[in-house]
Amino acid sequence: MAFLDITRLEKFYGTTHVVKDFNLAVEKGEFISFLGPSGCGKTTTLRMVAGFETPSSGSIRIDGRDVVNLRPNQRNIGMVFQAYALFPNLTVAQNIGFGLKVAGRPRAEIDERVREMLGIIHLPELGGRFPFQLSGGQQQRVALARALAIRPKLLLLDEPLSALDAKIRVSLRQEIRAIQKKLGITTIYVTHDQEEALSMSDRIVVMNAGVAEQVGDPFTIYNRPATRFVAGFVGTLNALDAIVTDPATGSITLDGQPIRLNRPIDAAAGASIGLALRPETLALGPRPETDGSLRGTVRDVQFLGSVLRVRVALDGQVVALDSFNTAALRPPAVGDAVEVSFATADVLVSDG
């Protein structure tokens, strides 16, 4: 049996169906991210695991024990919130040791654990400060240390980095992942930031309208999306429409231009199908490793720092492609006639 086993979990608020038939098995020590847009049910699912919300139906088992009817403080769970939730009148050390104090642990044990946690979060000299004397990133580290101090079986993080600036988010997510690996604690992480989920997770649960659309490792989620929603939500995507000309040979036309895919198509001749291509799989000009191409006109060029994004207009549809920015690169000009090449193996096909 999995360490965390969620089976047929449902949640209604009145007649609103917020979480629908949610199933997930999490192994001990895994780092799982719930990824999706606002209102998709990811935080509600997390709160049901924590005990802050009661499921309408379904079961939640932690280490073999059904916890649905247990209060949050009976589940041995550590929780980190978006807004830090530190006690302003307590020092950093007192905040970290708060859960242990409530549990009635001896003072010497609390002090030792607090020192250990201050070392783990790289703030060994700041135990005597108050929260208002810390930066946002430091406060969130303290919140993490407080959640871990009680040695929970399960760590839950609800968008803990969304209030921080971009550079601090990157460094702190690396620290959170390093700490999680060091301690080997099973972790559920809620985020709407796809980069966070892709860079931190062992597996990702992509949620949409209360449904887990796909569960998989980051490579699979990004490169082999199971639904059009996953393909569009995770990463940037060119969504295009094409017409099947010969399904047996994989022949199609896109805005009148013929393309032959590297596989048959499960659709009738004349049917409309959807295609999806990541911008990074496209290139300007022919390439030896590509077997597909389209011709069009440069509509605009966006400078994104390390990447140049070029948008090319076809006959009614537009494709975007990304290339690394280098000093020697001469970006195309708006209005230039260009060829866009790609490997047909990178083309994702869905129903029209």
Buried (B, 14 or more C-beta within 10 A) or exposed (E): EBBBBBBEBBBBEEEEBBBBBBEBBBEEBBBBBBBBEEEBBBBBBBBBBBBBBEBBEBEBBBBEEEBBEBEBEEBBBBBBBBEBEBEEEBBBBBBBBBBBEEEEBEEEEBBEBBBBBBEBBEBEEBBEBBBEEBEBBBBBBBBBBBBBBBEBBBBBBBBBBBBBEEEBBBEBBEBBBEBBEEBEBBBBBBBBBBBBBBBBBBBBBBBBBBBBBBBBEBEBBBBEBBBBBBBEBBBEBBBBEBBBBEBEEBBBEBBEBEBBBEEEBEBEEEBEBBBBBBBBBBBBEEEEEBBBBBEBBBBEBEEEEEEBBBBBBBEEBEBBBBBEEEEEEEBBEEEBEBEBBBBBEBBBBEEE
